[in-house]
Amino acid sequence: MPVITPAYPSMCATHNVTRSTLEVITSEFSRATDVSERIMKGKLPWSALFVKHDFFLRYKYYLAIIAASKSAETQVKWYAVLCSSALSHDVTGKVLLNQKFGSS
């Protein structure tokens, strides 16, 4: 199954899915199925699909990157080099180490 990024430019991110991100994705699919089924059975209103998420409460660690540049061209170059390459490998490496040896 392709995992498409929600930001522009959209691209397949399947190669970035680790065991921990797969668990989060699977859990969210299960939650969505439960909410959808309860709506279809009349046990929940349609507004239940749009409740505020609790991402920052449910996960102990997350990474937020805010970047600004003087031009769109500089921003694209910065993103291509740092975010999609170096940072991705660093985070993936740490996740794999934690899966193999446990978190510290």
Buried (B, 14 or more C-beta within 10 A) or exposed (E): EEBEEEEEEEEEBEEBBBEEBEEBEEEEEEEEEEBEEEBEEEEBEEEEEEEEEEEEEEEEEEEEEEEEEEEEEEEEEEBEEBEBEEBBEEEBEEBEEBEEEEEE
